[in-house]
């Protein structure tokens, strides 16, 4: 590392790339958890690396460069949160006004994880967890992630955030009280097993392409929710969801492809438009046991990061 650092300080951009590349993936996931936006996370990581490149001379090269990069990234995220506020899902919005919506995260971007850390990392980007994080103060959000997700010590977090250990411990206690310890989707998915997961997605896809509302509704929990950010309205319960589907989406023809987002099951939906099918939304499926407890259809999701084609032939 020392040789790379000295070369980078001398202006070698390739050496700098080798120095920071091992941490790029986890920095991206961290910025997503902080900001709730894939696009904002991309920008935050780019800004982090640019600032790191420009300030290498001021880096105190004791040990790994990882904590220093996290300091820059976290502070960049804190600035963005202050400017833009938190992101929401329709089911969490109270009142009216302009809202920034939570965005999905491609599970494929977590390919940097090891087998030992993968489950915990997947849990840390699950949609429900990231949505809950948005209701913490910026400081509480940063402290919880740095302490409980990334396992930095309280003293290290205090140094990264330029605050005291007492302030870190206080923020962590309050954050944990909000986040709680609800069962994760990874627990549900492991209990279902791979064959059952594939079968559930297959049945969901077949029902949508056939316009079979009865089969779709039969897969839902009694109290299921259905939302479509950036549309603010959402539907609760089988009857309301059924009426919405019959009167709206199922009037059209669809093609559906399997996907993964936020470590959870998802599908890419394509709407017939002339002689082709075009992207219409990324549906993230939240499970409770073998039932679908919630569908969050991200109508403006960019399909490319999820490995989905940008159109399908008729």
Backbone torsions as a table, in degrees:
resi	resn	phi	psi	omega
1	UNK	NA	-38.2	-176.3
2	UNK	-61.6	-40.2	179.0
3	UNK	-64.7	-42.8	178.5
4	UNK	-63.5	-41.0	-179.4
5	UNK	-63.3	-44.2	-179.4
6	UNK	-65.9	-38.9	178.5
7	UNK	-66.5	-40.9	179.2
8	UNK	-64.0	-41.1	178.4
9	UNK	-65.0	-23.8	177.9
10	UNK	-85.1	0.6	176.3
11	UNK	105.2	8.3	-178.9
12	UNK	-83.0	104.4	-177.6
13	UNK	-69.8	-32.3	177.5
14	UNK	-64.0	-40.7	177.7
15	UNK	-63.9	-40.5	177.0
16	UNK	-62.2	-41.9	178.3
17	UNK	-59.7	-43.5	177.8
18	UNK	-65.2	-31.6	-178.3
19	UNK	-69.5	-39.9	-173.1
20	UNK	-100.5	-17.1	-174.2
21	UNK	-56.5	-39.4	-179.6
22	UNK	-59.7	-19.2	-175.0
23	UNK	-107.6	-4.6	-174.7
24	UNK	-60.3	-46.0	-176.6
25	UNK	-62.7	-47.1	-178.4
26	UNK	-71.9	-29.6	173.7
27	UNK	-63.9	-39.2	179.5
28	UNK	-63.8	-45.3	178.4
29	UNK	-63.0	-39.1	178.5
30	UNK	-62.7	-45.5	-179.9
31	UNK	-65.5	-35.3	176.2
32	UNK	-64.2	-45.3	178.8
33	UNK	-59.9	-41.0	-179.6
34	UNK	-66.4	-42.0	-168.4
35	UNK	-102.8	-21.2	-178.9
36	UNK	70.6	18.9	-176.4
37	UNK	-141.0	125.7	176.7
38	UNK	-64.1	-44.8	-178.6
39	UNK	-65.0	-43.0	178.7
40	UNK	-66.0	-34.1	177.2
41	UNK	-64.7	-40.6	176.4
42	UNK	-57.7	-47.6	-179.1
43	UNK	-64.4	-41.2	-177.6
44	UNK	-64.8	-39.4	179.5
45	UNK	-68.0	-43.4	178.2
46	UNK	-60.6	-42.8	178.5
47	UNK	-65.6	-38.5	178.4
48	UNK	-60.1	-48.5	-177.6
49	UNK	-68.6	-34.9	177.0
50	UNK	-64.9	-43.8	179.7
51	UNK	-67.0	-37.5	178.1
52	UNK	-63.2	-42.8	179.2
53	UNK	-60.5	-42.6	-176.3
54	UNK	-74.7	-21.3	-174.5
55	UNK	-115.5	22.0	-179.3
56	UNK	-57.8	-34.5	-178.6
57	UNK	-62.8	-25.8	-179.3
58	UNK	-92.7	1.5	-179.2
59	UNK	-78.1	128.1	176.9
60	UNK	-86.3	101.7	-168.4
61	UNK	-81.4	60.2	172.6
62	UNK	-101.1	112.1	178.4
63	UNK	77.2	-152.5	-174.9
64	UNK	-71.3	150.3	176.3
65	UNK	-79.2	-10.8	-174.5
66	UNK	-54.9	-51.9	-178.6
67	UNK	-59.7	-37.8	179.6
68	UNK	-63.3	-42.0	178.0
69	UNK	-64.7	-39.3	178.2
70	UNK	-66.3	-34.1	177.3
71	UNK	-62.2	-46.9	-179.9
72	UNK	-64.6	-47.1	-177.2
73	UNK	-63.2	-45.3	-178.3
74	UNK	-63.8	-43.5	179.4
75	UNK	-66.4	-33.9	174.7
76	UNK	-64.0	-42.7	178.6
77	UNK	-64.1	-41.1	178.4
78	UNK	-60.2	-39.1	177.4
79	UNK	-64.4	-43.3	-179.7
80	UNK	-66.0	-38.5	178.6
81	UNK	-63.2	-41.5	179.7
82	UNK	-62.9	-36.2	-177.9
83	UNK	-78.9	-38.4	-168.5
84	UNK	-109.9	-14.5	-178.2
85	UNK	79.3	-170.9	-175.3
86	UNK	-93.0	163.2	177.1
87	UNK	-103.9	152.5	-171.7
88	UNK	-130.9	164.9	162.6
89	UNK	-109.1	150.9	-177.5
90	UNK	-53.3	-36.4	-177.0
91	UNK	-70.8	-12.9	-178.8
92	UNK	-102.2	-6.6	-173.7
93	UNK	-81.1	132.2	174.1
94	UNK	-116.1	131.1	-179.6
95	UNK	82.2	-165.7	-177.6
96	UNK	-122.0	-175.4	-178.9
97	UNK	114.9	175.2	-178.3
98	UNK	-70.9	134.0	-176.3
99	UNK	-127.2	138.5	168.1
100	UNK	-93.5	131.5	-173.7
101	UNK	-98.0	143.4	173.3
102	UNK	-61.8	146.0	179.9
103	UNK	-117.1	152.6	178.2
104	UNK	-77.0	163.5	-177.8
105	UNK	-127.1	129.2	-178.7
106	UNK	-67.9	122.8	178.0
107	UNK	-59.5	-30.8	-179.3
108	UNK	-61.6	-21.3	179.5
109	UNK	-74.4	-2.1	179.0
110	UNK	-100.1	24.1	-177.7
111	UNK	-70.4	-7.1	178.3
112	UNK	-80.9	-10.5	-177.1
113	UNK	-71.1	157.0	173.4
114	UNK	-97.0	163.2	176.7
115	UNK	-55.7	-32.3	-177.9
116	UNK	-73.2	-29.6	-175.5
117	UNK	-105.3	-6.1	-169.9
118	UNK	-64.0	-46.5	-176.8
119	UNK	-61.7	-45.7	179.6
120	UNK	-63.0	-37.9	178.8
121	UNK	-67.2	-42.0	177.5
122	UNK	-60.8	-41.6	178.0
123	UNK	-61.3	-34.1	-174.8
124	UNK	-77.5	-9.2	175.3
125	UNK	-114.5	6.2	177.7
126	UNK	-58.7	145.8	-172.2
127	UNK	-58.8	-43.6	-178.0
128	UNK	-63.2	-39.3	179.6
129	UNK	-66.5	-46.6	-179.2
130	UNK	-65.2	-37.5	177.6
131	UNK	-64.0	-39.4	178.3
132	UNK	-66.7	-38.3	178.2
133	UNK	-56.7	-33.5	-177.3
134	UNK	-64.7	-17.9	-179.2
135	UNK	-94.5	4.9	171.9
136	UNK	-91.6	156.3	170.8
137	UNK	-64.0	160.9	-178.6
138	UNK	-57.8	-42.8	179.7
139	UNK	-65.6	-45.0	179.0
140	UNK	-60.6	-40.9	179.4
141	UNK	-60.7	-48.5	-179.1
142	UNK	-62.7	-45.0	-178.1
143	UNK	-64.1	-46.1	-179.5
144	UNK	-59.4	-44.3	-178.7
145	UNK	-68.2	-44.1	-178.7
146	UNK	-67.6	-36.3	-178.2
147	UNK	-84.0	-54.8	-169.7
148	UNK	-88.1	-29.8	-179.5
149	UNK	-93.1	-44.0	-174.7
150	UNK	-99.4	-7.3	171.8
151	UNK	63.6	31.1	169.5
152	UNK	-73.7	147.0	176.1
153	UNK	-71.9	158.1	-178.8
154	UNK	-57.1	-40.6	179.4
155	UNK	-63.6	-41.4	179.0
156	UNK	-63.9	-42.9	179.8
157	UNK	-63.1	-40.6	177.5
158	UNK	-59.3	-41.1	178.7
159	UNK	-68.2	-40.6	-179.1
160	UNK	-64.8	-35.7	-175.8
161	UNK	-100.6	4.6	180.0
162	UNK	54.5	50.1	178.9
163	UNK	-139.5	-170.3	-177.7
164	UNK	-98.6	160.3	176.0
165	UNK	-62.2	-38.0	179.1
166	UNK	-61.9	-41.3	178.5
167	UNK	-66.7	-37.5	177.3
168	UNK	-63.3	-47.9	-178.6
169	UNK	-64.0	-38.0	178.5
170	UNK	-66.4	-45.6	179.2
171	UNK	-63.6	-38.5	179.9
172	UNK	-65.2	-43.0	179.7
173	UNK	-61.1	-43.8	180.0
174	UNK	-68.3	-39.3	-180.0
175	UNK	-65.3	-43.8	179.1
176	UNK	-61.8	-34.2	179.4
177	UNK	-65.6	-32.8	179.6
178	UNK	-79.5	-44.6	-174.0
179	UNK	-71.6	-39.7	179.7
180	UNK	68.7	-158.3	-177.0
181	UNK	-143.3	57.0	178.8
182	UNK	-70.6	152.7	176.2
183	UNK	-57.4	144.1	-177.1
184	UNK	-96.6	163.2	175.7
185	UNK	-65.5	-29.2	178.3
186	UNK	-63.4	-37.6	175.9
187	UNK	-61.9	-44.7	179.4
188	UNK	-63.8	-45.7	-177.8
189	UNK	-65.0	-39.9	178.1
190	UNK	-64.8	-38.0	179.4
191	UNK	-67.0	-37.1	179.1
192	UNK	-69.7	-41.8	-175.7
193	UNK	86.4	157.7	-176.9
194	UNK	-59.6	-46.1	-179.2
195	UNK	-59.5	-42.6	-180.0
196	UNK	-67.4	-36.6	176.8
197	UNK	-62.9	-46.4	179.7
198	UNK	-62.6	-39.8	-179.6
199	UNK	-66.0	-40.9	179.5
200	UNK	-61.9	-46.9	179.6
201	UNK	-64.0	-41.1	179.6
202	UNK	-60.5	-46.2	-179.0
203	UNK	-64.7	-37.6	178.2
204	UNK	-64.3	-44.1	-180.0
205	UNK	-64.8	-46.4	-178.8
206	UNK	-61.9	-42.7	-178.8
207	UNK	-63.4	-43.0	179.7
208	UNK	-64.9	-45.1	-177.9
209	UNK	-66.9	-27.9	178.2
210	UNK	-87.6	-7.3	-176.0
211	UNK	66.3	30.9	-174.8
212	UNK	-91.5	88.4	-175.9
213	UNK	-65.5	-34.5	-179.7
214	UNK	-61.9	-41.1	179.8
215	UNK	-69.8	-37.9	178.0
216	UNK	-62.7	-49.4	-177.1
217	UNK	-64.5	-34.6	-179.7
218	UNK	-64.5	-22.4	179.3
219	UNK	-82.8	-10.8	-174.5
220	UNK	-89.2	149.4	169.2
221	UNK	-69.9	157.0	-179.1
222	UNK	-55.4	-37.4	-176.7
223	UNK	-104.5	28.8	-177.1
224	UNK	-60.2	154.0	177.6
225	UNK	-120.5	149.4	-179.7
226	UNK	-138.7	119.3	-179.8
227	UNK	-133.5	162.8	-172.9
228	UNK	-143.4	64.9	178.5
229	UNK	-57.1	135.3	17.3
230	UNK	-91.4	11.4	174.7
231	UNK	-73.6	131.8	-175.5
232	UNK	-76.6	-25.6	-176.2
233	UNK	-74.5	150.3	176.8
234	UNK	-146.0	164.2	-172.4
235	UNK	-126.5	142.2	-178.0
236	UNK	-127.5	132.7	177.7
237	UNK	92.9	152.4	-176.4
238	UNK	-60.2	-42.6	-176.4
239	UNK	-63.5	-45.8	-179.1
240	UNK	-66.1	-41.1	179.5
241	UNK	-66.5	-40.5	178.8
242	UNK	-59.8	-48.0	-179.4
243	UNK	-60.4	-43.1	179.0
244	UNK	-60.8	-46.6	-177.8
245	UNK	-63.8	-44.1	-177.8
246	UNK	-65.9	-41.3	-176.3
247	UNK	-83.3	-16.0	-176.0
248	UNK	-121.5	-97.2	-170.9
249	UNK	-56.1	-38.2	-175.0
250	UNK	-77.6	4.3	169.3
251	UNK	-76.3	-14.6	-176.9
252	UNK	-109.4	174.3	177.4
253	UNK	-104.0	143.6	-170.9
254	UNK	-133.3	152.0	164.1
255	UNK	-123.2	141.9	-175.7
256	UNK	-129.5	137.4	175.9
257	UNK	-125.2	144.9	178.7
258	UNK	-70.7	150.6	179.0
259	UNK	-153.8	177.9	173.8
260	UNK	-137.4	135.6	178.1
261	UNK	-143.9	139.0	177.6
262	UNK	54.6	32.6	-178.9
263	UNK	69.8	15.5	-176.1
264	UNK	-123.9	168.6	177.4
265	UNK	-71.6	144.1	179.5
266	UNK	-154.2	165.8	173.8
267	UNK	-139.8	147.5	171.7
268	UNK	-94.5	128.0	-177.9
269	UNK	-105.7	137.8	-177.8
270	UNK	-125.5	130.2	-177.4
271	UNK	-102.0	135.8	179.3
272	UNK	-65.8	126.7	179.5
273	UNK	-137.0	94.8	-177.4
274	UNK	70.1	-117.5	-177.0
275	UNK	-102.1	20.0	-179.3
276	UNK	-152.1	164.3	173.6
277	UNK	-105.4	130.9	-176.7
278	UNK	-116.1	153.7	-179.2
279	UNK	-57.2	134.9	-180.0
280	UNK	-124.0	-21.8	179.5
281	UNK	170.2	152.2	173.1
282	UNK	-103.9	111.9	-177.8
283	UNK	-92.2	115.2	176.2
284	UNK	-95.7	128.2	-174.6
285	UNK	-102.1	118.9	177.3
286	UNK	-98.3	121.8	-173.2
287	UNK	-102.0	149.8	167.5
288	UNK	-132.1	103.5	-170.4
289	UNK	65.5	-131.4	180.0
290	UNK	-95.5	6.4	-179.4
291	UNK	-104.6	155.2	175.3
292	UNK	-88.5	114.0	-178.2
293	UNK	-88.2	-23.6	-178.5
294	UNK	-159.2	141.7	170.5
295	UNK	-119.2	123.4	174.6
296	UNK	-113.9	109.0	-177.3
297	UNK	-99.0	105.0	-179.0
298	UNK	-82.2	99.3	-170.7
299	UNK	-69.4	-23.5	-176.8
300	UNK	-109.8	17.5	-179.3
301	UNK	-63.3	138.5	173.0
302	UNK	-79.1	117.6	-174.6
303	UNK	-72.1	-26.8	-173.3
304	UNK	-56.8	-48.1	-179.2
305	UNK	-62.8	-16.3	-179.0
306	UNK	-97.0	8.4	178.1
307	UNK	72.3	21.8	-178.7
308	UNK	-101.5	139.2	178.6
309	UNK	-64.9	156.1	-176.7
310	UNK	-85.5	-7.6	170.1
311	UNK	-165.1	161.5	178.5
312	UNK	-128.7	145.7	177.8
313	UNK	-72.7	156.1	178.7
314	UNK	-70.4	NA	NA
